[in-house]
Amino acid sequence: MTDLQIVELDPNMLEGTGSYCLRSKKKSLGYINKNKWLNERFEEGLKYVQLMEDNKQVGFIEYTDAEFSSRVVHANHYLVIHCLWVSETGKGYGTKLINKCLRDAKRQSKQGVVVVTNTQTSWTPSKEIFIKNGFKMVDTAPYHFELLVYPFENSISLPFFPINWEERINKFDDLTILRSFQCPYVEIATENIMEGATALGVNVNIIDYKTRVELLELSPTPYGIFSVVYKGKLISFHRLTIHSVMKRLKELM
């Protein structure tokens, strides 16, 4: 009989266990930045929850108050899920982690829980598990972004995306990376952009979000943590190979 346990990481446990993503490269800057980011977010109430089966991690979920979230969504009084990962589908791991988030939201008297999905990338959680667990799509944004919500009975209003995405992108003519360190792969994604741009003689500007207000104002996609813009066009919101970086830049040069 297997033993399933839900474990909430705190600063002390993070020091010993560490976050899951990129854990095979614990000395990498991306992994170090992620753990530093987590430690700072714990003070804001962020939850990083691991699912353990027979002392082996089989899943995790990360969520926080919308007011501190790295997603560009207006969802006051909701919790926002950043990440959901399971080692194996069909065993109920994802549902167990989602239910943990829903219970926390109810205990905190929230109006519900939201998650941002995108069918074109694995950098966002897959929407199927959320639909299966009672979430419904309430809004969409360019580049295949979707907003899924699990509203409680006390929900006064539903969350929504901003609508000025084109205006945001048009602000940037120079090659610009906008990022936060909520994801450890942001560092690798940045390195690939830098290397591809350098090979073509293109200068790169980097904007590191320092506050949620800045993220809400500047991010050209709902994903929030990583965007690359050049000549008023979105190059990417996830990691590209160096070859792909050079190809997309050449098309706009």
Secondary structure by P-SEA (a helix, b strand, c coil): cbbbbbbbbcccccccccccccccccccaaaaaaaaaaaaaccccccbbbbbcccccccccccccccccccccccccbbbbccccccccccaaaaaaaaaaaaaaaaacccbbbbbbbccccccccaaaaaaabbbbccccccbbbbbbbccccccbbbbbbcaaaaaaaccccccccccccccaaaaaaaaaaaaaaaabbbbbbbccccaaaaaaccccccccbbbbccccccccccccaaaaaaaaaaac
